[in-house]
């Protein structure tokens, strides 16, 4: 069986990296934000607390990275928990 090879005529940039960011808000308790990170991502308590403190003290935290579709899914899921979450192409 032969495979067909298709030339793209140039370099194709991979769909990485994208990041999901959680922003500080005046609504959610720090304990709740920690719980969301543990529940949704399966992060250990220490990592979840560190991310929550970044959100609280720095105003934002990058909570996940990967392909655009995954980051869009993460942002939407976190919004479903009531968090202010966005996704963007990482610099």
C-alpha positions as CSV (number, residue, x, y, z in Angstrom):
1,X,0.0,0.0,0.0
2,X,1.5,3.4,-1.0
3,X,1.1,6.6,1.0
4,X,0.5,9.8,-0.9
5,X,2.8,12.6,0.2
6,X,1.5,16.1,-0.2
7,X,3.8,19.1,-0.3
8,X,2.6,22.1,1.5
9,X,4.9,24.5,-0.1
10,X,6.2,25.9,3.2
11,X,6.4,25.3,6.9
12,X,3.3,24.6,8.8
13,X,3.1,26.1,12.2
14,X,1.9,23.7,14.9
15,X,-1.3,24.6,16.7
16,X,0.7,25.2,19.9
17,X,1.1,26.7,22.3
18,X,-2.2,28.0,23.5
19,X,-3.0,28.7,27.2
20,X,-6.1,29.0,29.4
21,X,-6.0,31.9,31.8
22,X,-8.1,32.4,34.9
23,X,-8.5,36.0,36.0
24,X,-9.2,37.4,39.4
25,X,-12.8,38.4,40.2
26,X,-14.5,39.8,43.3
27,X,-17.1,36.9,43.4
28,X,-15.4,33.5,43.9
29,X,-13.9,32.4,47.2
30,X,-10.2,31.3,47.1
31,X,-11.2,27.9,48.5
32,X,-13.8,27.5,45.7
33,X,-11.2,28.4,43.0
34,X,-8.8,25.8,44.5
35,X,-11.5,23.2,44.5
36,X,-12.3,23.9,40.9
37,X,-8.7,23.4,39.9
38,X,-8.6,20.1,41.8
39,X,-11.9,18.9,40.5
40,X,-11.6,19.9,36.8
41,X,-7.9,19.4,36.2
42,X,-7.2,16.8,38.8
43,X,-4.4,19.0,40.1
44,X,-2.9,18.2,43.6
45,X,-4.0,20.6,46.4
46,X,-0.6,22.3,46.5
47,X,-0.6,23.1,42.8
48,X,-4.2,24.2,42.9
49,X,-3.5,26.5,45.9
50,X,-0.4,27.9,44.1
51,X,-2.5,28.7,41.0
52,X,-5.3,30.2,43.1
53,X,-2.8,32.5,44.9
54,X,-1.4,33.6,41.5
55,X,-5.0,34.5,40.5
56,X,-5.6,36.3,43.7
57,X,-2.3,38.1,44.1
58,X,-1.2,38.7,40.4
59,X,-4.6,39.0,38.9
60,X,-4.3,36.0,36.7
61,X,-2.8,32.5,36.3
62,X,-2.1,30.2,33.3
63,X,-3.8,27.0,34.4
64,X,-3.4,24.9,31.3
65,X,-1.7,24.8,27.9
66,X,-2.0,22.8,24.7
67,X,-3.9,22.9,21.4
68,X,-6.4,25.6,20.8
69,X,-9.4,23.2,20.9
70,X,-8.4,21.9,24.3
71,X,-7.8,25.4,25.7
72,X,-11.2,26.5,24.4
73,X,-12.8,23.5,26.1
74,X,-11.0,24.3,29.4
75,X,-12.0,28.0,29.3
76,X,-15.6,27.1,28.6
77,X,-15.6,24.4,31.4
78,X,-14.1,26.9,33.9
79,X,-16.7,29.5,32.9
80,X,-19.3,26.9,33.6
81,X,-17.9,26.8,37.2
82,X,-18.4,30.6,37.4
83,X,-14.8,31.5,36.9
84,X,-13.6,34.3,34.6
85,X,-11.5,32.3,32.1
86,X,-10.2,33.0,28.7
87,X,-7.8,31.3,26.2
88,X,-5.2,32.9,24.0
89,X,-2.1,32.0,21.9
90,X,0.9,32.0,24.2
91,X,3.7,34.4,23.4
